Amino acid sequence: MTRTVIESKTKTVTIGFDEPFCVIGERINPTGRKKLAAELEMDDFSTIERDALEQVACGAMVLDVNSGAVFTNKMAEDPRYADNNFVEPMLMKQLIEKVQALVDVPLCIDSSVPGALKNGLEMAEGRPLLNSVTGEEERLELVLPLVKKYNVPVVAISNDDTGISEDPDVRFAVAKKIVERAADFGIPAHDIVVDPLVMPIGAMATAGQQVFTLVRRLRDELGVNTTCGASNVSFGLPHRHGVNAAFLPMAIGAGMTSAIMNPVRSVEMEAIRAANLLMNHDPNGGEWIKFSRVLDAVAEGASFAEASQASTSAGSGRRRRRRG
C-alpha cells in the first residue's frame, strides 16, 4: 500500500489509502492577504505565529508554509524587491524558523521560486513535503533534482506547458508524465502526491465528478497519493463551507488522501472526522468521540480553536495521570 512519509524533528505523518485523511493547514500564506504581507514587510510575524498555533490546535497534521509575499514599500526603495527570486528565498528561511520554534508538526514548503524551495529544504527539520512540481519542462528540470538530493516527497500539480486542461484525461496524462520523469531521477511513486486540480463547480458543473474519477484513476493506475486545494471546488458560490464539507468526504471515498485547507472551520473538520470514522480509519471511533467534545463546546459558545485546544490538553492530562 502506498505510503508517503513526512517528518518534523519529532513527529511522523503518513499519507496513505489506509491512513486517516491528512489535513495540511493552508493559512501561512501571504498571497492575497495584504494585511499579512504588510506585517511581514515590517518583520512582524505575530499573525504567522498565531496561525501556526491555531491550525495545529484545530487538527492540522502538516503546515503549508508559503513565501509568496509582495513588499510594496520596499519595492519602491529597492528594485530588487520587485523580483520574487530575491524576496522569497530569504522570507522562506524566516517563516520556517518562526513556525518550527512554535509547533512540531511536519511542514510543506510551498513556493514557485526554486531558491525558496532550496532554502526551505535547508532550514526544515525532518522530512518536509515540497510544494510543488508541475509537468512543465523547466519546472521538472529545476525541482526534481532538489527532491532527489534532499530525499523528500513532492506535490505534483497536473498542469504542463500548455496550461491547465479542462479535460480530466489530459490532467491524468500530465500526472503520469511527472511520475515517470520522477522515476528517471530515482524518485519512487510513493513520494509523489498528485494534485489533480479541482475546478470550481460554479464554473464547471462536472468538476466534482471529474475529480472523483481522476482520484480513483490516480490511486488504481498510478498508485499515488493525492491532495488538492479543498476550497477551490466552491469558489464563487454562497455558503462555501457547506459545499466543501460535502466535497471532502466524497473525495475521501474516491481515494483522496490529503488536502491543503483551512482547518479552523468546524464544519469541514467535522466532515473529515466523520469520513475517517466511516472509512474505518478511526478504530473504535476514539477520535470521533474526542472531537464530539469540541463540537459540544462550540455549541456552547467556544471558538473552534479554543475548544480543540482544550480537548487536546485534557487528553494529554489524562494520559499523563495514567502514566504516573
C-alpha positions in Angstrom: 0.0 0.0 0.0 1.3 3.4 -0.9 2.6 5.5 2.0 4.1 8.9 1.8 6.1 9.7 4.9 6.6 13.3 6.1 8.5 14.2 9.3 9.3 17.0 11.6 12.1 16.8 14.2 9.8 14.8 16.5 6.7 13.7 14.6 5.9 11.5 11.6 2.8 11.8 9.5 2.0 9.1 6.9 -0.3 9.9 4.0 -1.9 6.7 2.6 -5.0 5.0 1.5 -5.4 3.2 4.8 -4.4 6.1 6.9 -6.6 8.9 8.4 -7.1 11.8 6.0 -4.1 14.2 6.2 -5.1 17.9 6.8 -2.5 20.3 5.6 -3.1 23.8 7.0 -3.1 26.5 4.4 -3.1 29.7 6.3 0.7 30.5 6.5 0.4 32.2 3.1 0.6 35.9 2.3 -0.7 35.5 -1.2 -3.9 37.5 -1.4 -3.6 38.6 2.3 -2.5 42.2 2.0 -2.5 42.8 5.8 -0.3 39.8 6.4 2.1 40.8 3.6 2.3 44.3 5.1 3.1 42.8 8.5 5.9 40.6 7.1 7.3 43.6 5.3 7.8 45.2 8.7 9.2 41.9 10.2 6.1 41.4 12.2 5.4 37.6 12.4 2.7 37.7 15.0 -0.1 36.6 12.6 2.2 33.8 11.3 2.7 32.6 14.9 -1.0 32.8 15.7 -1.9 30.9 12.5 0.6 28.2 13.2 -0.6 27.6 16.7 -4.3 27.8 15.8 -4.1 25.5 12.9 -2.4 22.8 14.9 -4.8 23.2 17.7 -7.7 22.7 15.3 -6.3 19.5 13.8 -3.8 20.3 11.1 -1.3 17.5 10.8 1.1 19.3 8.4 1.5 23.1 7.9 2.0 24.6 4.5 4.5 27.5 4.5 4.1 29.8 1.5 6.6 32.7 1.0 4.7 34.4 -1.9 4.7 38.0 -0.4 4.8 41.3 -2.3 6.7 44.0 -0.4 5.3 47.2 -2.0 7.1 49.7 0.2 10.5 48.0 0.0 10.0 47.7 -3.8 9.8 51.4 -4.1 13.0 51.8 -2.2 15.0 48.9 -3.7 14.1 47.5 -7.2 15.4 44.0 -6.1 12.2 43.6 -4.1 10.2 43.5 -7.3 11.7 40.1 -8.0 10.3 37.1 -6.2 13.6 35.3 -6.7 15.1 37.9 -4.3 12.2 38.2 -1.8 11.0 34.6 -1.3 14.3 32.7 -0.5 15.1 34.9 2.5 11.5 35.1 3.6 11.1 31.3 3.5 14.0 30.9 5.9 12.4 33.4 8.3 9.0 31.7 8.1 10.3 28.2 8.7 12.4 29.4 11.6 9.4 31.0 13.3 7.0 28.1 12.7 9.4 25.4 13.8 10.1 27.3 17.0 6.4 27.1 17.9 5.0 23.8 16.6 6.4 20.3 16.0 4.3 19.1 13.1 5.9 18.4 9.6 6.0 21.2 7.1 5.0 21.6 3.5 7.4 24.0 1.8 5.4 26.0 -0.8 6.8 28.3 -3.5 7.1 28.8 -7.2 10.7 30.0 -6.7 13.3 27.3 -6.7 15.6 29.3 -4.5 12.9 29.5 -1.8 12.3 25.7 -2.1 16.0 25.1 -1.6 16.2 27.4 1.4 13.2 25.8 2.9 14.7 22.4 2.5 17.9 23.5 4.2 16.0 25.1 7.1 13.3 22.4 7.7 14.0 19.8 10.3 13.0 16.2 9.4 11.5 15.3 6.1 9.2 18.0 4.7 6.8 17.9 1.8 7.9 20.0 -1.2 5.2 22.0 -3.0 5.5 21.8 -5.9 6.5 20.4 -9.3 4.4 20.6 -12.5 4.6 18.9 -15.8 6.3 22.0 -17.3 9.7 21.0 -18.7 11.6 23.8 -17.0 9.9 23.1 -13.6 10.7 19.4 -13.9 14.4 20.1 -14.5 14.6 22.6 -11.6 12.6 20.8 -8.9 13.1 17.1 -9.4 16.9 17.3 -8.7 16.0 19.0 -5.3 13.5 16.3 -4.5 16.2 13.6 -5.2 19.0 15.5 -3.4 17.1 16.1 -0.2 15.1 12.8 -0.4 11.7 14.4 0.2 8.2 13.8 -1.2 6.7 16.3 -3.6 3.3 17.6 -4.6 2.9 17.2 -8.4 0.3 19.5 -10.0 -1.4 18.3 -13.1 -0.7 21.1 -15.5 2.1 21.5 -18.1 3.4 23.9 -20.7 0.0 24.0 -22.3 -1.6 25.2 -19.1 -4.5 23.7 -17.1 -6.7 21.4 -19.2 -10.4 21.1 -18.5 -10.1 17.5 -19.9 -9.5 15.1 -16.9 -7.8 12.6 -19.2 -5.2 15.3 -20.1 -4.6 16.0 -16.4 -4.2 12.3 -15.7 -1.6 12.1 -18.6 0.3 15.0 -17.1 0.4 13.3 -13.7 1.6 10.1 -15.3 4.3 12.1 -17.1 5.5 13.6 -13.8 5.6 10.2 -12.1 7.6 8.7 -14.9 10.0 11.6 -15.1 10.5 11.4 -11.3 11.3 7.7 -11.7 14.1 8.7 -14.1 15.6 10.6 -11.2 15.2 7.6 -8.9 12.2 9.1 -7.1 9.6 6.5 -6.2 5.9 6.9 -6.9 5.1 6.8 -3.1 7.0 10.1 -2.8 4.7 11.8 -5.4 1.5 13.3 -4.1 -0.6 14.4 -7.1 -2.8 17.4 -7.1 -5.3 16.6 -9.9 -6.5 20.3 -9.9 -10.0 20.7 -8.6 -12.1 23.1 -10.8 -14.8 25.4 -9.4 -18.2 23.7 -9.5 -19.7 27.1 -10.1 -17.9 27.4 -13.5 -18.0 23.7 -14.5 -20.9 21.6 -13.4 -19.0 18.3 -13.8 -16.0 19.5 -11.8 -16.8 17.3 -8.8 -17.5 14.2 -10.9 -14.2 14.8 -12.7 -12.0 15.0 -9.7 -13.6 11.9 -8.1 -12.9 9.9 -11.3 -9.4 11.3 -11.6 -8.6 10.4 -8.0 -9.7 6.8 -8.5 -7.5 6.5 -11.6 -4.5 8.0 -9.8 -5.0 5.5 -7.0 -5.7 2.5 -9.1 -3.5 3.1 -12.1 -0.5 5.1 -10.7 -0.7 4.1 -7.1 -0.1 7.6 -5.9 -1.4 9.6 -3.0 -3.4 12.8 -3.8 -4.1 16.2 -2.5 -5.9 19.4 -3.5 -6.8 22.9 -2.6 -10.1 21.9 -0.9 -11.9 25.2 -1.2 -11.3 25.5 -4.9 -14.4 23.5 -5.6 -16.7 26.1 -4.0 -15.0 29.2 -5.4 -17.6 31.9 -6.3 -20.5 30.2 -4.5 -22.5 31.2 -1.5 -22.3 29.2 1.7 -19.0 27.7 0.6 -18.3 25.7 3.8 -21.4 23.5 3.2 -20.1 22.7 -0.3 -16.6 22.0 1.0 -18.0 19.8 3.7 -19.9 17.7 1.2 -16.9 17.6 -1.2 -14.3 16.3 1.2 -15.9 13.0 2.3 -16.9 12.3 -1.3 -13.3 12.9 -2.4 -12.0 10.7 0.5 -14.4 7.9 -0.6 -12.9 8.2 -4.1 -9.4 7.7 -2.7 -8.1 11.2 -1.9 -5.7 11.1 1.0 -4.9 14.7 1.9 -6.0 18.3 1.3 -4.5 21.7 1.7 -7.2 23.6 3.6 -8.2 25.9 6.4 -8.6 23.6 9.5 -10.1 26.5 11.6 -13.6 25.6 10.3 -15.7 23.2 12.4 -18.0 22.1 9.6 -15.2 20.9 7.3 -13.2 19.3 10.1 -16.4 17.6 11.3 -16.9 16.2 7.8 -13.4 14.8 7.7 -13.6 13.3 11.1 -16.8 11.6 10.2 -15.3 10.3 7.0 -12.4 8.8 8.9 -14.8 7.0 11.1 -16.9 5.7 8.1 -13.7 4.6 6.2 -12.6 2.7 9.3 -9.5 5.0 9.7 -10.6 5.7 13.3 -10.6 2.4 15.2 -13.4 2.2 17.7 -14.4 5.8 17.0 -11.9 7.2 19.5 -11.0 10.3 17.5 -14.7 11.0 16.7 -15.7 10.8 20.3 -12.9 13.1 21.3 -13.9 15.5 18.5 -17.5 15.4 19.7 -16.4 17.2 22.8 -15.1 20.0 20.6 -18.4 20.3 18.8 -20.3 20.4 22.2 -18.0 23.2 23.4 -18.5 25.1 20.1 -22.3 24.8 20.5 -21.9 26.3 24.0 -20.1 29.3 22.5 -16.4 28.5 22.5 -14.4 29.1 19.4 -13.4 26.1 17.4 -9.7 26.7 18.1 -10.3 27.2 21.8 -12.4 24.0 22.1 -9.9 22.0 20.1 -7.0 23.1 22.2 -8.9 22.4 25.4 -9.8 18.9 24.2 -6.2 18.2 23.3 -4.9 19.5 26.6 -7.4 17.5 28.6 -6.5 14.3 26.7 -2.8 14.9 27.4 -3.5 15.5 31.1 -5.4 12.2 31.4 -2.6 10.3 29.7 0.0 11.8 32.0 -2.1 10.9 35.1 -2.3 7.2 33.9 1.4 7.0 33.4 2.0 8.4 36.9 
